[in-house]
Amino acid sequence: MKNHLRTAVESMKEHYIQKLIDAGMYQASDEMLKSLTLTELEALASRVERP
């Protein structure tokens, strides 16, 4: 069960990181993104989605 949860969290983190990169807010080489939590990434991505 733990591996499934960890895999799901990592997958969601990658999803939000890609959204931020695609929006032009961050560079793909920005390692800081990988150190953020899922909650922090969700918050950043929600700012991108708002007009």
Phi, psi and omega per residue, in radians:
M1 nan -0.720 -3.115
K2 -1.055 -0.731 -3.132
N3 -1.108 -0.637 3.129
H4 -1.158 -0.730 3.129
L5 -1.155 -0.792 3.129
R6 -1.070 -0.738 3.123
T7 -1.101 -0.728 3.134
A8 -1.132 -0.748 3.134
V9 -1.124 -0.795 3.128
E10 -1.096 -0.661 3.106
S11 -1.121 -0.761 3.112
M12 -1.147 -0.681 3.099
K13 -1.064 -0.785 3.118
E14 -1.083 -0.663 3.108
H15 -1.049 -0.862 -3.121
Y16 -1.207 -0.637 3.081
I17 -1.075 -0.762 3.136
Q18 -1.125 -0.670 3.083
K19 -1.052 -0.750 -3.135
L20 -1.176 -0.671 3.100
I21 -1.178 -0.791 3.140
D22 -1.082 -0.569 3.133
A23 -1.338 -0.153 3.114
G24 1.453 0.182 -3.136
M25 -1.347 -0.507 -3.089
Y26 -2.429 2.774 3.058
Q27 -1.553 2.660 3.114
A28 -1.097 -0.426 -3.119
S29 -1.499 0.005 -3.097
D30 -1.315 1.761 -3.089
E31 -1.243 -0.314 -3.141
M32 -1.030 -0.594 -3.124
L33 -1.054 -0.667 -3.102
K34 -1.194 -0.363 -3.131
S35 -1.527 -0.170 3.140
L36 -1.342 2.689 3.083
T37 -1.387 2.905 3.095
L38 -1.041 -0.731 3.135
T39 -1.080 -0.737 3.122
E40 -1.139 -0.719 3.118
L41 -1.144 -0.704 3.093
E42 -1.054 -0.739 3.141
A43 -1.111 -0.772 3.110
L44 -1.101 -0.766 -3.117
A45 -1.157 -0.580 -3.140
S46 -1.191 -0.524 3.059
R47 -1.163 -0.592 -3.140
V48 -1.222 -0.654 -3.060
E49 -1.270 -0.438 -3.141
R50 -1.345 2.344 3.114
P51 -1.279 nan nan
